[in-house]
Amino acid sequence: MKCVVINGTEQKGCTYNLKEIFIDELKPEQLTEFYLPKDAPAYCTGCKTCFMKSETLCPHYQKVNPIWQAMLESDLIVFAYPVYVLRAPGHLKSLLDHLGVHWFAHRPDPKMFDKTAAIITQSIGAPNRSAQKDVETSLNWLGVSRVKKIGFGMMEGVIWDEISKKRRNRFEKKVRAFANRFKNLRSAKRSLKTKFIFKMCKIMQSTLSKNTLPGAEISVDLQHWINNGWITRSG
Ligand SMILES: Cc1cc2nc3c(=O)[nH]c(=O)nc-3n(C[C@H](O)[C@H](O)[C@H](O)COP(=O)(O)O)c2cc1C
């Protein structure tokens, strides 16, 4: 199995230790890791060049592309991050913003459609749900149907080594059981949700196609849908 991990912190703390246990249990044949904010792109400037021309012309392409390529090449995409102010950390959101060009609404990559993703989060004690949703929503719109999540409340503190052995053992047991769910991974089936989003976007591109006069310039998004055989030029 090929696995990419996008770490939402460079700290070798709680998130890191939970993720290390996950990888130790999973033992993927190939592992690629990124650590944010170090490997994160700078904030999207809103230039829209990715949408209008090509993502290769994005000022942050050199940072975004290695992560995107690793996601495309992996069977399992793992996001491991701490909860910051009840949400995903800002540098993670910055990466997700740059991936918007590959959402169903623009130029989805069919390689994403049968992938599986895992989200591992932890907080001091706040609910992890909204922070997980930030990433899950992006993954669904990128075409990933199967997204499994696990979240923890550290409760006793935010320094991993200061958390009691008993509690850390309990975390370890849960993370190992979670990792076991990804062993012998098969291609994911398209979920109703991603099928629905795809259908809506197909209607949108078909309408754009009908409204584009013969001989007029076709948008790069529309051309992508035509090239993939999802719509015909006649709509
Ligand atoms: C900027 C910042 C914001 C945080 N916000 C929350 C929060 O809203 N709720 C919470 O329970 N923990 C919060 N935490 C704690 C983290 O979720 C996490 O438990 C802590 O940073 C330890 O993780 P680490 O060892 O992986 O860095 C925050 C931490 C930071 C640095």
The ligand as an ORCA input file, in Angstrom:
! r2SCAN-3c Opt
* xyz 0 1
  C      -3.231     27.786     18.471
  C      -3.814     26.630     19.214
  C      -5.174     26.539     19.355
  C      -5.748     25.474     20.042
  N      -7.099     25.403     20.158
  C      -7.661     24.410     20.875
  C      -9.066     24.355     21.052
  O      -9.831     25.191     20.574
  N      -9.572     23.360     21.794
  C      -8.782     22.383     22.369
  O      -9.308     21.503     23.035
  N      -7.443     22.392     22.165
  C      -6.861     23.376     21.450
  N      -5.501     23.405     21.265
  C      -4.674     22.264     21.706
  C      -4.341     21.353     20.525
  O      -5.505     20.826     19.936
  C      -3.409     20.197     20.896
  O      -3.990     19.398     21.856
  C      -2.067     20.672     21.388
  O      -1.571     21.662     20.524
  C      -1.078     19.541     21.497
  O      -0.887     18.942     20.233
  P       0.594     18.672     19.638
  O       1.379     18.050     20.754
  O       0.389     17.751     18.504
  O       1.156     20.002     19.239
  C      -4.913     24.464     20.588
  C      -3.527     24.570     20.444
  C      -2.969     25.616     19.766
  C      -1.467     25.697     19.603
*
